[in-house]
Structures are given as C-alpha cells and as structure tokens.
C-alpha cells in the first residue's frame, strides 16, 4: 500500500502546476484538432478506422495505439500533447484462461514520450469492477464517463467532454463534477485558461485555478483557434472574415477578408480552408503565401516542412482504401506516400 501511495504521488506530481512537466511546457490545445500528435520523428494521423503512426525518417507506418503483442487497440481518438509527453486513453482487456470470454476492460490514461514511444500509466480504472488506481479507491458515480470525446489535463484534474458536457475528475480521488454543461462546441486550453464559445457564439475565457470567467463581447466566432500568438477566429459580426484577438491586451483586428470553414496553424503560418475546397497558406499579417485545391482535414505539425492528409475512398469492390499524402508547407504541393 505504501509503495502504491508513493507511486501515485509521483504520478500526480508530474501533473500539478509548478512541478516537472508543468508550467513551462508549451500548450495550445484545441479540441477539434486533438486527434494527432507530432514530434521530430513521428506524426500520428487520423484515419477513418484506426489512427496511423508515421515514422518521418523511414516512412514506415503502423496502427496506433497497440498492445504489448503489437495488436491495434480501438479506443478514444482524443490526445493531449504537452511539452515532451502525449497523453491518451488505452484499453486493456482481461480474458478467461482460454481467451474466449472478456472478463473486464481496464482503462488506462497513458503518458507517452513522442520521440521514443515509451509509455507510463498515469491513472487506471475498471467499470466492471468499480475501482480505479487512486488514493481513496472511491468508485465512479456516473456511467457517462465511459464516453470521452476529448480531454486535457490541468492541476491534478482530468478534464473531459462527455454527453453531459465538460467534466473534470480528480486524479487523486476519482470523483468528478460537471464543469460546463452542454459543452458541444469547440474549446481550447492554454495551460491555464479554458476558451469556449457560449450559446451566442461569444468567446468565454475561464481561469481553471480560480474559476473566474469573462465573456469577450467583441469576439463572436463561428470557429476559432487558440495559438501562441492569441486567438484567430471567423468573425460572425464581419461576414465571417478572419480576425485576431489578443487575450493579453483585449485588442481585436481584422487579419484577412477571406472567409473559411476551418483554420490550422504552425509556428509561422495560418492555413485557411475555404468553403469551395481551397487551402490557403497565410502569414500572421494575413498575406497570402500559397494556395491549392485540397479538400478535407489535415494534420498540421507545429514544426517541420510538411502537412499530412489521409484520404479514404471505396475501390471497385466496395472496400475502403486509405491513401496517405504529404503536403509541402511552402507551396502546398501534394505527394502520395502510399
């Protein structure tokens, strides 16, 4: 019991503000782009069926996540990347001795080094046995936590979106509460604050330590992205054109007359998806740098020279075929990798 207690304290210490892997880590989490991660070597790309891990050095690909035997595991496609670690949920199934009956499923919150793919378990729980790996062994109170659409970690809490809304669960006790009701819209997190739009599409910023929040009346957004340079959004009050909001100064300004359906970013550029199927690369001032006819969602590594896209099409036999594309950031030229 003592060893278990110390292991838990060590795991929580890595999550609490001010501890190793805490405040100084760069965080720009956006809920609707949380299905991938990147590192110098690996990129995880969303697929119709199973996410694909791509080795950028060799081009080798494999399903992700996998179990100890190398088999693909189907689980929540949500990820949270902070500093030198990526967090995700993973399921381990305990079966009968002959492997014919699944006796229980054990959910694990895993932290992984995206360079080496080495894993460590932060938190473990089982719905069948009603226990979790915590200090007090308190059972979960609501079955709705089975559904996790997206999540992030802050201050010893696991924040996740379920059918109820945005909930938060203590990694110390396993108890959780409904934090923001009916959280069906996109949200973002900067390492300290939660960003989301209310029922009037106004931007709300909430400090997760104090609980204080403020509504930014001037920012009425159909879509937004939190970036290290502030919030970029499509302004409903200005014909859905692209604008920028600086949370530090409260200043808003138009970036471009372009309108779009989605927005990605990296350390240098913005990538605007237009309604008629074009991808446009812009600099931070809104100047157009490149344009190409590219449909669908992208994986946009914050650093590096390439974007990635996975297309799924039906072949003549009615089978799904996945094709992986690499898109050069500088001119948006598209190359088939598979």
C-alpha positions in Angstrom: 0.0 0.0 0.0 2.8 2.4 0.9 4.6 1.7 -2.5 1.3 2.3 -4.3 0.7 5.6 -2.4 4.2 6.8 -3.3 3.7 5.9 -7.0 0.5 7.8 -7.1 2.0 10.9 -5.5 4.9 10.8 -8.0 2.5 10.5 -11.0 0.3 13.3 -9.7 3.4 15.5 -9.1 4.1 15.4 -12.8 0.7 16.8 -13.5 0.4 19.5 -10.8 1.2 23.1 -11.7 4.8 24.1 -10.9 6.1 20.6 -11.0 8.2 18.9 -13.6 6.4 18.9 -16.9 4.1 21.7 -15.7 4.0 25.5 -16.2 6.9 26.0 -18.6 5.6 23.5 -21.2 4.1 25.0 -24.3 0.3 24.2 -24.5 -2.0 25.3 -27.3 -4.7 22.6 -27.2 -7.7 22.9 -29.5 -10.5 20.3 -29.0 -11.3 19.7 -32.7 -7.7 19.1 -33.7 -6.8 16.8 -30.8 -6.7 13.6 -32.9 -3.0 13.8 -33.8 0.5 14.5 -32.3 3.8 15.2 -33.8 7.5 15.0 -32.8 10.8 15.3 -34.7 10.4 11.7 -35.7 6.8 10.6 -35.5 3.4 12.0 -36.7 0.1 10.5 -35.7 -2.5 10.9 -38.5 -6.3 10.3 -38.1 -7.8 7.7 -40.3 -11.4 6.6 -40.9 -10.8 3.4 -38.8 -7.5 3.4 -36.9 -5.0 6.3 -36.4 -1.8 5.7 -38.2 1.7 6.4 -36.7 4.1 7.6 -39.4 7.9 7.4 -38.9 9.1 10.6 -40.7 12.6 9.2 -41.1 11.7 5.9 -42.7 8.2 6.4 -43.9 7.1 3.2 -42.0 3.5 3.2 -40.8 1.6 1.2 -38.2 -1.7 1.4 -36.3 -1.8 3.4 -33.0 -2.2 2.6 -30.2 -1.1 -1.0 -30.0 -1.0 -3.5 -27.1 2.1 -5.4 -25.8 1.7 -8.0 -28.6 1.6 -5.4 -31.3 -2.1 -5.6 -32.0 -4.1 -2.4 -32.8 -6.4 -1.2 -30.0 -9.6 0.7 -30.8 -10.1 3.5 -28.3 -10.9 7.2 -27.9 -9.1 9.0 -30.7 -8.5 12.1 -28.5 -5.0 13.0 -27.5 -3.5 15.8 -25.3 0.1 16.9 -26.1 2.1 19.0 -23.6 5.8 19.6 -23.7 7.6 16.3 -24.1 4.6 14.0 -23.5 1.5 12.9 -25.2 -1.5 11.6 -23.2 -4.2 9.2 -24.4 -6.6 6.6 -23.2 -5.9 2.9 -23.8 -8.0 -0.2 -23.1 -6.6 -3.5 -21.8 -9.0 -6.4 -21.8 -8.7 -9.2 -19.2 -10.0 -12.5 -20.7 -10.6 -16.0 -19.4 -7.7 -18.5 -19.4 -8.6 -19.8 -22.9 -9.2 -16.2 -24.2 -12.8 -16.8 -25.1 -14.5 -14.6 -22.6 -13.8 -10.9 -21.8 -14.0 -10.7 -18.0 -13.3 -6.9 -17.7 -11.9 -3.9 -19.5 -9.3 -1.8 -17.8 -9.0 1.8 -19.0 -5.6 3.5 -18.7 -4.6 7.1 -19.0 -1.1 6.8 -20.6 1.7 9.3 -20.9 4.0 8.7 -23.8 7.3 10.2 -24.9 6.6 11.1 -28.6 10.3 10.6 -29.5 10.8 7.1 -28.1 7.2 5.9 -27.8 7.9 4.9 -24.2 4.8 4.8 -22.1 3.9 5.2 -18.4 0.4 4.8 -16.8 -0.9 7.8 -15.0 -4.3 6.5 -14.0 -6.1 3.2 -14.3 -9.8 2.3 -13.7 -12.3 -0.5 -14.4 -16.0 -0.1 -14.9 -16.8 -3.8 -14.3 -15.0 -3.9 -11.0 -15.9 -0.3 -10.0 -12.4 0.6 -8.9 -9.6 2.9 -10.0 -6.0 3.5 -9.3 -6.3 6.3 -6.8 -5.6 7.0 -3.2 -9.1 6.6 -1.7 -10.4 3.8 -4.0 -13.7 5.7 -4.4 -16.0 4.2 -7.2 -17.0 6.4 -10.1 -20.5 7.9 -9.7 -21.8 8.1 -13.3 -21.6 5.7 -16.1 -21.5 8.7 -18.6 -17.7 8.8 -18.0 -17.5 5.8 -20.3 -17.8 8.3 -23.2 -14.8 10.6 -23.6 -14.8 12.7 -26.8 -11.8 14.9 -25.9 -9.7 15.7 -22.8 -6.9 17.7 -21.3 -5.0 17.7 -18.0 -4.7 20.6 -15.6 -3.7 20.8 -11.9 -4.2 17.2 -11.0 -7.6 17.0 -12.8 -8.6 15.1 -15.9 -11.0 17.4 -17.9 -13.1 15.6 -20.5 -16.1 16.1 -22.7 -18.9 13.5 -22.4 -22.6 13.6 -23.3 -23.2 15.7 -20.2 -20.7 18.5 -21.1 -17.2 19.3 -19.9 -16.5 17.4 -16.7 -13.4 17.3 -14.5 -12.2 14.3 -12.5 -9.7 14.4 -9.7 -6.8 12.0 -10.4 -6.3 11.8 -6.6 -9.8 10.7 -5.6 -11.6 9.6 -8.8 -14.5 11.9 -8.0 -15.7 14.2 -10.7 -18.2 17.0 -11.4 -19.9 18.6 -14.4 -17.8 21.7 -15.1 -19.5 23.3 -18.1 -23.0 22.0 -19.1 -23.8 21.0 -22.7 -20.3 21.5 -23.9 -21.0 20.5 -27.5 -18.9 23.4 -29.1 -15.2 23.5 -29.7 -12.9 24.6 -26.8 -9.3 25.3 -26.2 -6.8 25.4 -23.4 -3.5 27.4 -23.0 -2.1 25.7 -19.9 -4.0 28.0 -17.5 -7.3 29.1 -19.1 -10.2 27.4 -20.9 -11.6 29.0 -24.0 -15.0 28.2 -25.5 -18.0 29.9 -27.2 -21.3 30.3 -25.4 -24.8 29.8 -26.9 -24.5 33.3 -28.6 -21.1 32.3 -30.1 -19.3 34.8 -27.8 -15.8 33.8 -26.6 -15.6 32.9 -22.9 -12.3 32.7 -21.1 -12.2 30.9 -17.7 -9.3 30.6 -15.3 -9.2 26.9 -14.2 -7.4 27.6 -10.9 -9.7 30.4 -9.7 -12.9 29.5 -11.6 -13.3 33.2 -12.6 -14.5 33.7 -16.2 -15.2 36.6 -18.6 -17.1 36.9 -21.8 -15.5 38.7 -24.6 -18.4 40.6 -26.2 -16.4 41.7 -29.2 -15.4 38.2 -30.2 -18.4 36.4 -31.8 -16.9 33.4 -33.6 -18.2 30.7 -35.9 -14.9 28.9 -35.5 -11.7 29.8 -33.6 -8.2 28.6 -32.9 -6.1 29.3 -29.8 -2.4 29.8 -30.9 0.7 31.0 -29.0 0.0 34.4 -30.7 -3.6 34.6 -29.5 -7.0 33.6 -30.9 -7.7 33.6 -34.6 -11.4 33.4 -35.5 -14.0 33.8 -38.2 -15.9 36.9 -37.1 -19.7 36.5 -37.4 -20.1 40.3 -37.0 -17.9 40.9 -40.0 -19.3 38.5 -42.7 -17.2 35.6 -41.2 -13.9 37.1 -42.2 -10.7 36.2 -40.4 -9.8 38.2 -37.3 -7.3 38.0 -34.4 -7.9 38.6 -30.7 -5.1 39.2 -28.2 -6.2 38.0 -24.7 -3.4 40.0 -23.1 -4.5 43.4 -24.4 -8.1 42.7 -25.4 -7.4 44.1 -28.9 -9.2 42.7 -31.9 -8.2 43.3 -35.5 -9.1 42.0 -39.0 -6.4 39.7 -40.5 -7.9 39.0 -43.9 -11.1 39.4 -46.0 -11.0 35.7 -46.7 -13.7 33.5 -45.2 -13.5 29.9 -44.4 -14.8 26.8 -42.8 -11.8 25.8 -40.8 -8.3 27.0 -39.7 -5.0 25.3 -38.9 -1.7 26.9 -37.8 2.0 26.2 -37.3 4.8 28.3 -35.8 5.0 30.6 -38.9 1.7 30.4 -40.8 -2.1 30.1 -40.8 -3.8 27.5 -43.1 -7.3 28.6 -44.1 -9.8 26.1 -45.5 -12.3 27.8 -47.9 -15.9 26.6 -48.5 -15.1 25.9 -52.1 -12.3 23.4 -51.4 -9.1 25.5 -51.4 -6.4 25.5 -48.8 -4.7 28.9 -48.4 -1.4 29.5 -46.5 -1.2 32.9 -44.9 1.4 34.7 -42.8 0.4 36.2 -39.5 -0.5 39.5 -41.1 -2.9 37.9 -43.5 -0.8 38.0 -46.6 -1.4 35.0 -48.9 1.7 32.8 -49.4 0.3 29.8 -51.3 -3.0 28.3 -52.5 -4.0 24.8 -53.6 -7.2 22.8 -54.2 -7.1 20.5 -51.2 -10.2 19.1 -49.6 -10.7 17.5 -46.2 -9.0 17.6 -42.8 -5.2 17.9 -42.3 -2.6 17.1 -39.8 -0.6 20.3 -39.2 2.6 19.7 -37.2 3.6 22.9 -35.4 7.1 22.5 -36.7 8.6 20.8 -39.8 8.1 21.2 -43.5 5.1 19.1 -44.2 1.3 18.8 -43.7 -0.3 15.3 -43.8 -3.7 14.1 -45.1 -5.3 10.7 -45.1 -7.9 10.1 -47.8 -10.3 7.1 -47.7 -12.0 6.0 -50.9 -14.1 3.0 -51.9 -12.5 0.7 -54.5 -14.4 -1.1 -57.3 -15.1 -4.0 -54.9 -16.6 -1.7 -52.2 -13.6 -1.9 -49.9 -12.2 1.2 -48.2 -8.7 2.2 -49.4 -6.6 4.6 -47.4 -4.1 6.9 -49.2 -1.6 9.0 -47.2 -0.5 12.3 -48.7 2.4 14.6 -47.7 1.9 18.3 -48.5 4.8 20.7 -48.6 4.1 23.7 -46.4 5.9 26.2 -48.6 3.9 25.8 -51.8 1.2 23.2 -50.8 2.3 20.7 -53.4 0.8 17.3 -52.6 2.6 13.9 -52.8 1.2 10.5 -52.5 3.1 8.5 -49.8 1.3 5.2 -50.3 
